Amino acid sequence: MTPELYAAVSPSVTVFSQKGNIDPAVAPISVLVTLPGVDEDRASDMVVERERSDALSLSGQSFVGRAFGVEVEIEKGKQLFREEAIFRVTPSGPSPCLMLSYN
């Protein structure tokens, strides 16, 4: 894969979904238009509707389905502990996020 191709597709793909298909609840417009019967207008409407109904949003930017990394350093005496976690914000359920990786 060339750097140019990677730059073009990287905003539209994830390795953290653990799914082999497109999730319309989190997919960007560029991915939604690849679904049968979905043109750019319909994809845009889908995104607007999910952001309107998404309680986990900030300034219209939905965080549902997005993966985030968190690094923590804790110093205890002369020891330094480092932990890293990657989680995905979930649209519903008992927890607002799903832990994808923890080191």
Buried (B, 14 or more C-beta within 10 A) or exposed (E): EEEEEEEEEEEBEBEBBEEEEBEBBBBEBBBBBEBEEBEEEBBEEBBEEBEEEBEBBEEEEBBBBBBEEEEEEEEEEEEEEEEEBBBBBBBEEEEBBBEBEEE
